Every structure is written in C-alpha cells, then in structure tokens.
Amino acid sequence: MRTILVVADGSEHAMRAAKFAADLADDLKHPITVVIACSVPAPGAWQLLPYQNAAELEKQFNEAGNRIVEPLVALMKEARIAHGVHLGKDSPAECIARLVKEQRCDAVVIGAHDTSRARELILGSVVNTVCHLVDVPVIVVK
C-alpha cells in the first residue's frame, strides 16, 4: 500500500479517521502518501450576491476548503507523513471516487457519521456510495 485517501469534512469523525490513517502509514514503515480529500459545499445563491467575479468566488472556496483540512494537514505534518490536499467541488462521494482513480489510491479511510436511519434512507450515505463507486478497500472509522 502506497497511497491512502483520507476524507476531510471538518468533523471529529474525519479527525479520528485521519489519526487512524496516520497510524496505519506509520505501521507500514515504508513511504506512503496520504491524500486528504475535501468536497467543499457550493454556496447558495444568497451567498453569491457579494461576489463580483469568479476569481473572488474561487478564493472563498479555497479558503473554506483549507480551513476544513487544516487540522488533518497539521496531524500529517506532526507525524511526518507525506500528504497532499485536493479540494473537490463535486459531491463528496463523486469527489472521493474521482480522486481514488486520479491519485491511484490503494485505500480510502473515512469517518462514520452517526445519522438516523430515516435520513440515510432519504439522502443516502456518503460511506455507502463511496463503497459502491470505488474498487479499493474502504476503511470506515467510528
């Protein structure tokens, strides 16, 4: 295993998943790259009003994404694990699946969220969708 994709969403679940991935990378004792994926939610129409151009909107998008991944990046730096950051604009599951292919990831580590069964039935689960979209092992951390 050489590349692990860790999903970042700003939650404590994601932080636990990142810690697990860092420990796994350390245990493997050979070079590994952790790709931190973050799908930043698109702003609503009311949020677009103050922006005059696409460059300003892109800047705000990148700033929001960097705030989300910042704790995970700090964790990887502290553990001295090579890592990269990729911010996606598509849905979280699609972003993860695309990055798995693009980065040739060997595994995905994702935090499990406590969601109600009704919400999961209506909206679906990112974890479940990722499991169906990728052809690599998916490690779900509670």
C-alpha positions as a Markdown table, in Angstrom:
| # | Residue | x | y | z |
|---|---|---|---|---|
| 1 | Met | 0.0 | 0.0 | 0.0 |
| 2 | Arg | 1.4 | 3.4 | -1.0 |
| 3 | Thr | -1.4 | 5.8 | -1.2 |
| 4 | Ile | -4.3 | 6.3 | 1.3 |
| 5 | Leu | -7.1 | 8.7 | 0.7 |
| 6 | Val | -8.4 | 10.3 | 3.9 |
| 7 | Val | -11.7 | 12.1 | 3.7 |
| 8 | Ala | -12.0 | 15.5 | 5.4 |
| 9 | Asp | -15.3 | 17.2 | 6.3 |
| 10 | Gly | -14.4 | 19.2 | 9.4 |
| 11 | Ser | -15.9 | 16.7 | 11.7 |
| 12 | Glu | -14.5 | 14.8 | 14.7 |
| 13 | His | -15.2 | 11.6 | 12.7 |
| 14 | Ala | -12.9 | 12.8 | 10.0 |
| 15 | Met | -10.2 | 13.6 | 12.5 |
| 16 | Arg | -10.4 | 10.1 | 14.0 |
| 17 | Ala | -10.1 | 8.6 | 10.5 |
| 18 | Ala | -7.1 | 10.8 | 9.8 |
| 19 | Lys | -5.4 | 9.6 | 13.1 |
| 20 | Phe | -6.1 | 6.0 | 12.1 |
| 21 | Ala | -4.6 | 6.6 | 8.6 |
| 22 | Ala | -1.5 | 8.2 | 10.2 |
| 23 | Asp | -1.0 | 5.2 | 12.5 |
| 24 | Leu | -1.5 | 2.9 | 9.5 |
| 25 | Ala | 1.1 | 4.8 | 7.5 |
| 26 | Asp | 3.5 | 4.7 | 10.4 |
| 27 | Asp | 2.9 | 0.9 | 11.0 |
| 28 | Leu | 3.6 | 0.1 | 7.3 |
| 29 | Lys | 7.2 | 1.5 | 7.7 |
| 30 | His | 7.6 | 2.5 | 4.0 |
| 31 | Pro | 6.9 | 5.7 | 2.1 |
| 32 | Ile | 3.2 | 6.5 | 1.9 |
| 33 | Thr | 1.3 | 9.4 | 0.7 |
| 34 | Val | -1.9 | 10.5 | 2.3 |
| 35 | Val | -4.3 | 12.3 | 0.0 |
| 36 | Ile | -6.7 | 14.5 | 2.0 |
| 37 | Ala | -9.9 | 15.0 | 0.1 |
| 38 | Cys | -12.4 | 17.6 | 0.9 |
| 39 | Ser | -15.6 | 18.4 | -1.0 |
| 40 | Val | -16.5 | 22.0 | -0.2 |
| 41 | Pro | -20.2 | 22.7 | -0.3 |
| 42 | Ala | -21.3 | 25.1 | -3.1 |
| 43 | Pro | -22.6 | 28.4 | -1.8 |
| 44 | Gly | -26.3 | 29.2 | -2.0 |
| 45 | Ala | -27.5 | 31.9 | -4.4 |
| 46 | Trp | -27.8 | 34.4 | -1.5 |
| 47 | Gln | -24.1 | 33.9 | -0.7 |
| 48 | Leu | -23.1 | 34.7 | -4.3 |
| 49 | Leu | -24.5 | 38.2 | -4.3 |
| 50 | Pro | -21.5 | 39.9 | -2.8 |
| 51 | Tyr | -19.1 | 38.4 | -5.3 |
| 52 | Gln | -18.2 | 40.4 | -8.4 |
| 53 | Asn | -16.3 | 37.7 | -10.3 |
| 54 | Ala | -15.4 | 34.1 | -10.5 |
| 55 | Ala | -11.9 | 34.7 | -9.1 |
| 56 | Glu | -13.3 | 36.0 | -5.8 |
| 57 | Leu | -15.7 | 33.0 | -5.5 |
| 58 | Glu | -12.8 | 30.7 | -6.2 |
| 59 | Lys | -10.7 | 32.4 | -3.5 |
| 60 | Gln | -13.5 | 32.0 | -1.0 |
| 61 | Phe | -14.0 | 28.3 | -2.0 |
| 62 | Asn | -10.3 | 27.6 | -1.4 |
| 63 | Glu | -10.2 | 29.4 | 1.9 |
| 64 | Ala | -13.2 | 27.4 | 3.1 |
| 65 | Gly | -11.6 | 24.1 | 2.0 |
| 66 | Asn | -8.3 | 24.9 | 3.6 |
| 67 | Arg | -10.0 | 25.7 | 6.9 |
| 68 | Ile | -11.6 | 22.2 | 6.8 |
| 69 | Val | -8.4 | 20.3 | 6.0 |
| 70 | Glu | -6.1 | 22.4 | 8.3 |
| 71 | Pro | -6.3 | 20.1 | 11.3 |
| 72 | Leu | -5.7 | 17.0 | 9.2 |
| 73 | Val | -2.7 | 18.6 | 7.5 |
| 74 | Ala | -1.3 | 19.5 | 10.9 |
| 75 | Leu | -1.7 | 15.9 | 12.0 |
| 76 | Met | 0.2 | 14.6 | 9.0 |
| 77 | Lys | 3.0 | 17.1 | 9.3 |
| 78 | Glu | 3.4 | 16.3 | 13.0 |
| 79 | Ala | 3.6 | 12.6 | 12.1 |
| 80 | Arg | 6.0 | 13.4 | 9.2 |
| 81 | Ile | 3.8 | 11.7 | 6.7 |
| 82 | Ala | 3.9 | 12.9 | 3.1 |
| 83 | His | 0.5 | 14.2 | 2.1 |
| 84 | Gly | -1.4 | 16.2 | -0.5 |
| 85 | Val | -4.6 | 18.1 | -0.4 |
| 86 | His | -7.3 | 18.1 | -3.0 |
| 87 | Leu | -10.4 | 20.2 | -2.8 |
| 88 | Gly | -13.4 | 19.0 | -4.8 |
| 89 | Lys | -16.4 | 20.9 | -6.0 |
| 90 | Asp | -18.5 | 17.9 | -6.9 |
| 91 | Ser | -20.5 | 15.8 | -4.4 |
| 92 | Pro | -18.4 | 14.2 | -1.7 |
| 93 | Ala | -18.8 | 10.6 | -2.9 |
| 94 | Glu | -18.0 | 11.6 | -6.5 |
| 95 | Cys | -15.0 | 13.6 | -5.4 |
| 96 | Ile | -13.6 | 10.7 | -3.5 |
| 97 | Ala | -14.2 | 8.2 | -6.3 |
| 98 | Arg | -12.5 | 10.6 | -8.8 |
| 99 | Leu | -9.5 | 11.1 | -6.6 |
| 100 | Val | -9.1 | 7.4 | -6.0 |
| 101 | Lys | -8.7 | 7.0 | -9.7 |
| 102 | Glu | -6.6 | 10.1 | -10.4 |
| 103 | Gln | -4.2 | 9.5 | -7.5 |
| 104 | Arg | -4.2 | 5.7 | -7.8 |
| 105 | Cys | -5.1 | 5.3 | -4.2 |
| 106 | Asp | -4.8 | 1.9 | -2.6 |
| 107 | Ala | -7.4 | 2.5 | 0.1 |
| 108 | Val | -9.9 | 5.0 | 1.4 |
| 109 | Val | -10.2 | 5.9 | 5.1 |
| 110 | Ile | -13.4 | 7.7 | 6.0 |
| 111 | Gly | -15.1 | 8.6 | 9.3 |
| 112 | Ala | -18.5 | 7.2 | 10.0 |
| 113 | His | -21.2 | 9.7 | 10.9 |
| 114 | Asp | -24.0 | 9.0 | 13.3 |
| 115 | Thr | -27.0 | 9.5 | 11.1 |
| 116 | Ser | -30.6 | 8.5 | 11.6 |
| 117 | Arg | -31.8 | 5.6 | 9.5 |
| 118 | Ala | -34.6 | 7.8 | 8.0 |
| 119 | Arg | -32.0 | 10.4 | 6.9 |
| 120 | Glu | -29.8 | 7.7 | 5.4 |
| 121 | Leu | -32.7 | 6.2 | 3.5 |
| 122 | Ile | -33.8 | 9.6 | 2.1 |
| 123 | Leu | -30.4 | 11.2 | 1.4 |
| 124 | Gly | -28.1 | 8.2 | 1.2 |
| 125 | Ser | -24.8 | 7.7 | 2.9 |
| 126 | Val | -21.5 | 9.0 | 1.6 |
| 127 | Val | -19.8 | 6.0 | 3.0 |
| 128 | Asn | -22.2 | 3.6 | 1.3 |
| 129 | Thr | -22.0 | 5.5 | -2.0 |
| 130 | Val | -18.2 | 5.5 | -1.9 |
| 131 | Cys | -18.1 | 1.7 | -1.2 |
| 132 | His | -20.1 | 1.3 | -4.4 |
| 133 | Leu | -18.1 | 3.7 | -6.6 |
| 134 | Val | -14.5 | 2.6 | -5.8 |
| 135 | Asp | -12.6 | -0.6 | -6.4 |
| 136 | Val | -10.3 | -0.3 | -3.4 |
| 137 | Pro | -10.7 | -1.2 | 0.2 |
| 138 | Val | -12.7 | 1.4 | 2.2 |
| 139 | Ile | -11.9 | 1.6 | 5.9 |
| 140 | Val | -14.7 | 3.1 | 8.0 |
| 141 | Val | -13.6 | 4.5 | 11.3 |
| 142 | Lys | -16.1 | 5.1 | 14.1 |
